[in-house]
Amino acid sequence: MKASILIPVYNEFSTLPLVIERVIDAPLPEGCQKEIVVIDDGSTDGTTELLSKFKGSPLVLVHYSIVNFGKGAAIRQGLMRATGDIVLIQDGDLEYDPQDYVKVLTPLVEGKADVVYGSRFRRGVRGMKWSNWLANKILTFTSNLMFQAGITDEATAYKAFRADVLRSIRLSCMKFEFCPEVTAKVRRLGYRIEEVPITYNPRGIAEGKKIRWQDGMEAFWTLVKYRFVPLESPSNVPEKATTLSNPRASARFTPK
């Protein structure tokens, strides 16, 4: 089984080399191999030049966007190039620890889950700004209320999927609304979200954190929007995929 690690990056010159090194060295569940897909989303700080050293690498594939479209668009570009059976999202900073890959991917590799989120709150978070903590709690509460998600961390970056599950969704996200969009849509398709505890090292704006309060408002609106709008099928997935009933789904969500 192959795991595709998607790393969307924008102006992460100072942290990206260490992130890629940690991703390369990170252990995976037994019998699992990895490919790393880095999506440079129009960086202007030297990240693009830094990534040039991976040209021709058998392990690291790099895609370049000439302009900064946003994290969601970068993830969609990476998904188009991923060849793994499993897809995991990795941020290009040092907030998340690739040593957690085994915990996040094992339920997928063993066939016990279709979607896994790494929860920062199951272990307890230290150092997160109060405003960010509150925004996370509001988004998680909204996800549980509207979609019966049963989760503790909607906005976690560590989200992993069976590749066919993720490709059964037509994603429209451009920026940070990837998280609420994919949460809403996997639940509307009936997939249960498994959670595992992960470690987390918060960083602030001074260290390069890019998400702002406006992104939190957009995330909330995205959850509300996808509670009601009809789901669309991706052009490369049969229509029946949008009505897939997952036998592992608990409290299957049925939109009215």
TORZA-29974 format. One record per residue (C-alpha): residue in one letter; chain; x, y, z. Coordinates in steps of 0.1 Angstrom, whole numbers, plus 2048, in hexadecimal, padded with zeros to 3 digits. Layout:
N
<kolmar: A	vogu: A	x: X	y: Y	z: Z>
...
END
This chain:
256
<kolmar: M	vogu: A	x: 800	y: 800	z: 800>
<kolmar: K	vogu: A	x: 80D	y: 823	z: 7F7>
<kolmar: A	vogu: A	x: 807	y: 843	z: 80B>
<kolmar: S	vogu: A	x: 808	y: 864	z: 7F8>
<kolmar: I	vogu: A	x: 813	y: 880	z: 80F>
<kolmar: L	vogu: A	x: 807	y: 8A1	z: 801>
<kolmar: I	vogu: A	x: 81A	y: 8C0	z: 80D>
<kolmar: P	vogu: A	x: 80A	y: 8E1	z: 801>
<kolmar: V	vogu: A	x: 823	y: 8FD	z: 807>
<kolmar: Y	vogu: A	x: 825	y: 923	z: 803>
<kolmar: N	vogu: A	x: 843	y: 936	z: 80E>
<kolmar: E	vogu: A	x: 850	y: 91C	z: 827>
<kolmar: F	vogu: A	x: 875	y: 920	z: 81F>
<kolmar: S	vogu: A	x: 881	y: 91F	z: 843>
<kolmar: T	vogu: A	x: 86E	y: 900	z: 84D>
<kolmar: L	vogu: A	x: 868	y: 8EB	z: 82E>
<kolmar: P	vogu: A	x: 88A	y: 8DA	z: 82C>
<kolmar: L	vogu: A	x: 886	y: 8CC	z: 84F>
<kolmar: V	vogu: A	x: 862	y: 8C2	z: 848>
<kolmar: I	vogu: A	x: 86B	y: 8AF	z: 829>
<kolmar: E	vogu: A	x: 888	y: 89E	z: 83C>
<kolmar: R	vogu: A	x: 870	y: 894	z: 857>
<kolmar: V	vogu: A	x: 857	y: 887	z: 83F>
<kolmar: I	vogu: A	x: 871	y: 873	z: 82C>
<kolmar: D	vogu: A	x: 87D	y: 863	z: 84D>
<kolmar: A	vogu: A	x: 85B	y: 85E	z: 85C>
<kolmar: P	vogu: A	x: 851	y: 839	z: 862>
<kolmar: L	vogu: A	x: 831	y: 82C	z: 852>
<kolmar: P	vogu: A	x: 81C	y: 80E	z: 85C>
<kolmar: E	vogu: A	x: 82B	y: 7EC	z: 852>
<kolmar: G	vogu: A	x: 828	y: 7E4	z: 82D>
<kolmar: C	vogu: A	x: 821	y: 808	z: 824>
<kolmar: Q	vogu: A	x: 837	y: 81D	z: 80D>
<kolmar: K	vogu: A	x: 836	y: 843	z: 807>
<kolmar: E	vogu: A	x: 837	y: 85D	z: 7EC>
<kolmar: I	vogu: A	x: 83A	y: 882	z: 7F4>
<kolmar: V	vogu: A	x: 828	y: 89B	z: 7DE>
<kolmar: V	vogu: A	x: 833	y: 8BF	z: 7E5>
<kolmar: I	vogu: A	x: 81D	y: 8DA	z: 7D6>
<kolmar: D	vogu: A	x: 82E	y: 8FC	z: 7D5>
<kolmar: D	vogu: A	x: 812	y: 914	z: 7D4>
<kolmar: G	vogu: A	x: 823	y: 932	z: 7C4>
<kolmar: S	vogu: A	x: 83E	y: 938	z: 7DE>
<kolmar: T	vogu: A	x: 853	y: 958	z: 7DC>
<kolmar: D	vogu: A	x: 86B	y: 953	z: 7F9>
<kolmar: G	vogu: A	x: 883	y: 93A	z: 7EA>
<kolmar: T	vogu: A	x: 86E	y: 91B	z: 7F1>
<kolmar: T	vogu: A	x: 86C	y: 915	z: 7CB>
<kolmar: E	vogu: A	x: 891	y: 915	z: 7C7>
<kolmar: L	vogu: A	x: 896	y: 8FF	z: 7E6>
<kolmar: L	vogu: A	x: 87F	y: 8E4	z: 7D7>
<kolmar: S	vogu: A	x: 893	y: 8E3	z: 7B7>
<kolmar: K	vogu: A	x: 8AC	y: 8CB	z: 7C8>
<kolmar: F	vogu: A	x: 891	y: 8B0	z: 7C8>
<kolmar: K	vogu: A	x: 88E	y: 8B0	z: 7A2>
<kolmar: G	vogu: A	x: 88F	y: 88C	z: 796>
<kolmar: S	vogu: A	x: 88B	y: 87E	z: 7B9>
<kolmar: P	vogu: A	x: 879	y: 85C	z: 7B9>
<kolmar: L	vogu: A	x: 869	y: 864	z: 7DB>
<kolmar: V	vogu: A	x: 861	y: 889	z: 7D9>
<kolmar: L	vogu: A	x: 84B	y: 898	z: 7BD>
<kolmar: V	vogu: A	x: 848	y: 8BD	z: 7BB>
<kolmar: H	vogu: A	x: 82D	y: 8D1	z: 7A9>
<kolmar: Y	vogu: A	x: 830	y: 8F6	z: 7A4>
<kolmar: S	vogu: A	x: 814	y: 90F	z: 7A2>
<kolmar: I	vogu: A	x: 81E	y: 931	z: 793>
<kolmar: V	vogu: A	x: 807	y: 944	z: 7A9>
<kolmar: N	vogu: A	x: 7FA	y: 940	z: 7CD>
<kolmar: F	vogu: A	x: 7D8	y: 930	z: 7CA>
<kolmar: G	vogu: A	x: 7D4	y: 924	z: 7EE>
<kolmar: K	vogu: A	x: 7D8	y: 904	z: 803>
<kolmar: G	vogu: A	x: 7B8	y: 8F4	z: 7F6>
<kolmar: A	vogu: A	x: 7C2	y: 8F9	z: 7D2>
<kolmar: A	vogu: A	x: 7E4	y: 8EB	z: 7D9>
<kolmar: I	vogu: A	x: 7D6	y: 8CC	z: 7E9>
<kolmar: R	vogu: A	x: 7C0	y: 8C6	z: 7CB>
<kolmar: Q	vogu: A	x: 7DE	y: 8C9	z: 7B4>
<kolmar: G	vogu: A	x: 7F1	y: 8B0	z: 7CA>
<kolmar: L	vogu: A	x: 7D4	y: 898	z: 7CA>
<kolmar: M	vogu: A	x: 7D5	y: 898	z: 7A4>
<kolmar: R	vogu: A	x: 7F9	y: 88C	z: 7A5>
<kolmar: A	vogu: A	x: 7F7	y: 874	z: 7C2>
<kolmar: T	vogu: A	x: 7F9	y: 84F	z: 7BA>
<kolmar: G	vogu: A	x: 7F5	y: 840	z: 7DD>
<kolmar: D	vogu: A	x: 7D9	y: 82B	z: 7EC>
<kolmar: I	vogu: A	x: 7D8	y: 843	z: 809>
<kolmar: V	vogu: A	x: 7DB	y: 869	z: 80A>
<kolmar: L	vogu: A	x: 7E8	y: 87D	z: 828>
<kolmar: I	vogu: A	x: 7EB	y: 8A3	z: 82A>
<kolmar: Q	vogu: A	x: 80B	y: 8B1	z: 839>
<kolmar: D	vogu: A	x: 810	y: 8D7	z: 83F>
<kolmar: G	vogu: A	x: 831	y: 8E6	z: 835>
<kolmar: D	vogu: A	x: 839	y: 8F3	z: 858>
<kolmar: L	vogu: A	x: 844	y: 8E3	z: 878>
<kolmar: E	vogu: A	x: 823	y: 8E3	z: 88B>
<kolmar: Y	vogu: A	x: 81C	y: 8BE	z: 884>
<kolmar: D	vogu: A	x: 833	y: 8A0	z: 889>
<kolmar: P	vogu: A	x: 837	y: 886	z: 86E>
<kolmar: Q	vogu: A	x: 840	y: 86D	z: 889>
<kolmar: D	vogu: A	x: 81A	y: 86B	z: 88E>
<kolmar: Y	vogu: A	x: 815	y: 85C	z: 86B>
<kolmar: V	vogu: A	x: 813	y: 838	z: 879>
<kolmar: K	vogu: A	x: 7F7	y: 841	z: 890>
<kolmar: V	vogu: A	x: 7E4	y: 855	z: 875>
<kolmar: L	vogu: A	x: 7E8	y: 83B	z: 859>
<kolmar: T	vogu: A	x: 7E5	y: 81A	z: 86B>
<kolmar: P	vogu: A	x: 7BF	y: 81A	z: 86C>
<kolmar: L	vogu: A	x: 7BF	y: 820	z: 846>
<kolmar: V	vogu: A	x: 7D9	y: 806	z: 83F>
<kolmar: E	vogu: A	x: 7C7	y: 7EC	z: 854>
<kolmar: G	vogu: A	x: 7A6	y: 7F3	z: 843>
<kolmar: K	vogu: A	x: 796	y: 7FF	z: 863>
<kolmar: A	vogu: A	x: 78F	y: 822	z: 857>
<kolmar: D	vogu: A	x: 78A	y: 836	z: 837>
<kolmar: V	vogu: A	x: 791	y: 859	z: 846>
<kolmar: V	vogu: A	x: 7A8	y: 861	z: 863>
<kolmar: Y	vogu: A	x: 7AE	y: 883	z: 874>
<kolmar: G	vogu: A	x: 7CB	y: 889	z: 88B>
<kolmar: S	vogu: A	x: 7BC	y: 89B	z: 8A9>
<kolmar: R	vogu: A	x: 7D1	y: 8B5	z: 8BB>
<kolmar: F	vogu: A	x: 7B7	y: 8B7	z: 8D7>
<kolmar: R	vogu: A	x: 7B6	y: 892	z: 8E1>
<kolmar: R	vogu: A	x: 7D8	y: 897	z: 8F1>
<kolmar: G	vogu: A	x: 7D5	y: 8BB	z: 8FC>
<kolmar: V	vogu: A	x: 7E3	y: 8DA	z: 8EB>
<kolmar: R	vogu: A	x: 7FB	y: 8F2	z: 8FB>
<kolmar: G	vogu: A	x: 805	y: 913	z: 8EC>
<kolmar: M	vogu: A	x: 7E8	y: 918	z: 8D4>
<kolmar: K	vogu: A	x: 7DB	y: 93B	z: 8D3>
<kolmar: W	vogu: A	x: 7B9	y: 93F	z: 8E4>
<kolmar: S	vogu: A	x: 7A9	y: 94C	z: 8C4>
<kolmar: N	vogu: A	x: 7B5	y: 92E	z: 8B0>
<kolmar: W	vogu: A	x: 7A9	y: 917	z: 8CB>
<kolmar: L	vogu: A	x: 787	y: 927	z: 8CB>
<kolmar: A	vogu: A	x: 784	y: 926	z: 8A5>
<kolmar: N	vogu: A	x: 78E	y: 901	z: 8A5>
<kolmar: K	vogu: A	x: 773	y: 8F9	z: 8BF>
<kolmar: I	vogu: A	x: 758	y: 90C	z: 8AC>
<kolmar: L	vogu: A	x: 760	y: 8FA	z: 88C>
<kolmar: T	vogu: A	x: 761	y: 8D8	z: 89D>
<kolmar: F	vogu: A	x: 740	y: 8DF	z: 8AF>
<kolmar: T	vogu: A	x: 730	y: 8E9	z: 88E>
<kolmar: S	vogu: A	x: 73D	y: 8CA	z: 87C>
<kolmar: N	vogu: A	x: 72F	y: 8B4	z: 897>
<kolmar: L	vogu: A	x: 70E	y: 8C6	z: 898>
<kolmar: M	vogu: A	x: 708	y: 8C8	z: 873>
<kolmar: F	vogu: A	x: 718	y: 8A7	z: 867>
<kolmar: Q	vogu: A	x: 71A	y: 891	z: 886>
<kolmar: A	vogu: A	x: 73F	y: 88F	z: 880>
<kolmar: G	vogu: A	x: 748	y: 884	z: 8A4>
<kolmar: I	vogu: A	x: 76A	y: 894	z: 8A3>
<kolmar: T	vogu: A	x: 77F	y: 8AA	z: 8BA>
<kolmar: D	vogu: A	x: 795	y: 8BD	z: 8A0>
<kolmar: E	vogu: A	x: 784	y: 8C7	z: 880>
<kolmar: A	vogu: A	x: 7A1	y: 8DF	z: 875>
<kolmar: T	vogu: A	x: 7BE	y: 8C7	z: 87A>
<kolmar: A	vogu: A	x: 7D6	y: 8C6	z: 85D>
<kolmar: Y	vogu: A	x: 7DC	y: 8A1	z: 861>
<kolmar: K	vogu: A	x: 7C0	y: 893	z: 84D>
<kolmar: A	vogu: A	x: 7C5	y: 871	z: 83B>
<kolmar: F	vogu: A	x: 7AE	y: 85F	z: 823>
<kolmar: R	vogu: A	x: 7AB	y: 841	z: 80E>
<kolmar: A	vogu: A	x: 7B3	y: 850	z: 7EC>
<kolmar: D	vogu: A	x: 793	y: 843	z: 7DC>
<kolmar: V	vogu: A	x: 77F	y: 854	z: 7F7>
<kolmar: L	vogu: A	x: 78F	y: 876	z: 7F2>
<kolmar: R	vogu: A	x: 78C	y: 872	z: 7CC>
<kolmar: S	vogu: A	x: 767	y: 86B	z: 7D0>
<kolmar: I	vogu: A	x: 762	y: 88F	z: 7DB>
<kolmar: R	vogu: A	x: 761	y: 8AD	z: 7C4>
<kolmar: L	vogu: A	x: 776	y: 8C7	z: 7D7>
<kolmar: S	vogu: A	x: 771	y: 8EC	z: 7D0>
<kolmar: C	vogu: A	x: 788	y: 8FA	z: 7EB>
<kolmar: M	vogu: A	x: 7A3	y: 914	z: 7E3>
<kolmar: K	vogu: A	x: 7B1	y: 91E	z: 804>
<kolmar: F	vogu: A	x: 7AD	y: 912	z: 828>
<kolmar: E	vogu: A	x: 789	y: 906	z: 823>
<kolmar: F	vogu: A	x: 796	y: 8E4	z: 818>
<kolmar: C	vogu: A	x: 792	y: 8D8	z: 83C>
<kolmar: P	vogu: A	x: 76D	y: 8E1	z: 841>
<kolmar: E	vogu: A	x: 764	y: 8D7	z: 81D>
<kolmar: V	vogu: A	x: 773	y: 8B4	z: 81F>
<kolmar: T	vogu: A	x: 765	y: 8AF	z: 842>
<kolmar: A	vogu: A	x: 742	y: 8B8	z: 837>
<kolmar: K	vogu: A	x: 744	y: 8A3	z: 817>
<kolmar: V	vogu: A	x: 752	y: 883	z: 826>
<kolmar: R	vogu: A	x: 737	y: 883	z: 840>
<kolmar: R	vogu: A	x: 71C	y: 88A	z: 827>
<kolmar: L	vogu: A	x: 729	y: 86B	z: 814>
<kolmar: G	vogu: A	x: 725	y: 857	z: 834>
<kolmar: Y	vogu: A	x: 74A	y: 852	z: 83D>
<kolmar: R	vogu: A	x: 753	y: 851	z: 862>
<kolmar: I	vogu: A	x: 771	y: 866	z: 86C>
<kolmar: E	vogu: A	x: 789	y: 853	z: 882>
<kolmar: E	vogu: A	x: 79F	y: 868	z: 899>
<kolmar: V	vogu: A	x: 7C1	y: 861	z: 8A8>
<kolmar: P	vogu: A	x: 7D4	y: 878	z: 8C0>
<kolmar: I	vogu: A	x: 7F2	y: 88A	z: 8B2>
<kolmar: T	vogu: A	x: 80D	y: 8A3	z: 8BE>
<kolmar: Y	vogu: A	x: 80B	y: 8C7	z: 8B5>
<kolmar: N	vogu: A	x: 823	y: 8E4	z: 8B8>
<kolmar: P	vogu: A	x: 810	y: 905	z: 8B2>
<kolmar: R	vogu: A	x: 820	y: 921	z: 89F>
<kolmar: G	vogu: A	x: 816	y: 946	z: 89C>
<kolmar: I	vogu: A	x: 815	y: 960	z: 881>
<kolmar: A	vogu: A	x: 839	y: 96A	z: 889>
<kolmar: E	vogu: A	x: 844	y: 946	z: 881>
<kolmar: G	vogu: A	x: 831	y: 946	z: 860>
<kolmar: K	vogu: A	x: 80E	y: 93A	z: 868>
<kolmar: K	vogu: A	x: 7F7	y: 946	z: 84C>
<kolmar: I	vogu: A	x: 7D3	y: 93E	z: 857>
<kolmar: R	vogu: A	x: 7C0	y: 95D	z: 863>
<kolmar: W	vogu: A	x: 79E	y: 964	z: 873>
<kolmar: Q	vogu: A	x: 78E	y: 969	z: 851>
<kolmar: D	vogu: A	x: 797	y: 945	z: 849>
<kolmar: G	vogu: A	x: 784	y: 939	z: 868>
<kolmar: M	vogu: A	x: 765	y: 94C	z: 85C>
<kolmar: E	vogu: A	x: 769	y: 93C	z: 839>
<kolmar: A	vogu: A	x: 76C	y: 91A	z: 849>
<kolmar: F	vogu: A	x: 74D	y: 91E	z: 85D>
<kolmar: W	vogu: A	x: 73A	y: 92A	z: 83E>
<kolmar: T	vogu: A	x: 747	y: 90C	z: 82B>
<kolmar: L	vogu: A	x: 739	y: 8F4	z: 845>
<kolmar: V	vogu: A	x: 717	y: 905	z: 843>
<kolmar: K	vogu: A	x: 717	y: 906	z: 81D>
<kolmar: Y	vogu: A	x: 71F	y: 8E1	z: 819>
<kolmar: R	vogu: A	x: 704	y: 8D7	z: 832>
<kolmar: F	vogu: A	x: 6EA	y: 8E1	z: 817>
<kolmar: V	vogu: A	x: 6F8	y: 8E2	z: 7F4>
<kolmar: P	vogu: A	x: 6F6	y: 8C2	z: 7DE>
<kolmar: L	vogu: A	x: 716	y: 8AE	z: 7DB>
<kolmar: E	vogu: A	x: 726	y: 8AB	z: 7B8>
<kolmar: S	vogu: A	x: 738	y: 88E	z: 7AA>
<kolmar: P	vogu: A	x: 75C	y: 893	z: 79E>
<kolmar: S	vogu: A	x: 75F	y: 88F	z: 778>
<kolmar: N	vogu: A	x: 776	y: 871	z: 77C>
<kolmar: V	vogu: A	x: 761	y: 85E	z: 795>
<kolmar: P	vogu: A	x: 741	y: 84A	z: 78D>
<kolmar: E	vogu: A	x: 721	y: 85B	z: 798>
<kolmar: K	vogu: A	x: 71A	y: 83F	z: 7B0>
<kolmar: A	vogu: A	x: 738	y: 849	z: 7C6>
<kolmar: T	vogu: A	x: 724	y: 866	z: 7D3>
<kolmar: T	vogu: A	x: 70A	y: 84F	z: 7E3>
<kolmar: L	vogu: A	x: 723	y: 836	z: 7F1>
<kolmar: S	vogu: A	x: 718	y: 827	z: 811>
<kolmar: N	vogu: A	x: 735	y: 81F	z: 828>
<kolmar: P	vogu: A	x: 730	y: 801	z: 83E>
<kolmar: R	vogu: A	x: 748	y: 810	z: 858>
<kolmar: A	vogu: A	x: 734	y: 830	z: 85B>
<kolmar: S	vogu: A	x: 726	y: 837	z: 87D>
<kolmar: A	vogu: A	x: 707	y: 84E	z: 881>
<kolmar: R	vogu: A	x: 706	y: 851	z: 85B>
<kolmar: F	vogu: A	x: 6FE	y: 875	z: 852>
<kolmar: T	vogu: A	x: 6E0	y: 879	z: 83A>
<kolmar: P	vogu: A	x: 6DB	y: 89C	z: 82D>
<kolmar: K	vogu: A	x: 6B7	y: 8A9	z: 82C>
END
